[in-house]
Amino acid sequence: MNKNGFTLLELIIAIIISAIALSAAAPRFHGLIARKKVERTVTELKGLFIVAKSEAVMRNKEVYLHTVGLTDTKTYTDDWCVLATTEPTDNSCTTNNNTLYIVNGHSLTGLNIKRHEDYATIKIDSMNGHPKFNAGEGLIDWLTFEIESGKAITMQMHMFGRLYQRGMEKRLVK
């Protein structure tokens, strides 16, 4: 007998098998999306830091890194930004003539994030591109963010102008 098409029973079985396969893969996709968001945030922050150091030396002018909308307590918010600017004070996530680079929390949604308690603003030296810390501090935990509890990344800044990441290294660094 020559059949054209599928029977209703065959279609129902195919739909059930597809649904089972998709439901098994969904948690993996969620984890992948979360990891990619963290990777993107790390990349954006590294780019901001590199631009700030380069511009400070190139312009022979101090550059400031401002964390706007962040506190020293982890907060689940998208209403934040980190910006590099030539202005010593800035509390707005809008760009102006002095804004060199901005990492906006609205494009990196779903992060639980905090900054170092003493450094809402970090000055980058114009001579060598190094950040200026309080006396005796050589390495600070600049920003800490996470997507899921227990999976946090800390961006550490060194007084000699290096930016490190701590946490989830095996998943993020290749």
Secondary structure, 3 states (H helix, E strand, C coil): CCCCCCCHHHHHHHHHHHHHHHHHHHHHHHHHHHHHHHHHHHHHHHHHHHHHHHHHHHHCCCEEEEEECCCCCCEECCCCEEEEECCCCCCCCCCCCCEEEEEEHHHCCCCEEEECCCCCEEEECCCCCCEECCCCCCEEEEEEEECCCCCEEEEEEECCCCEEEECCHHHHCC
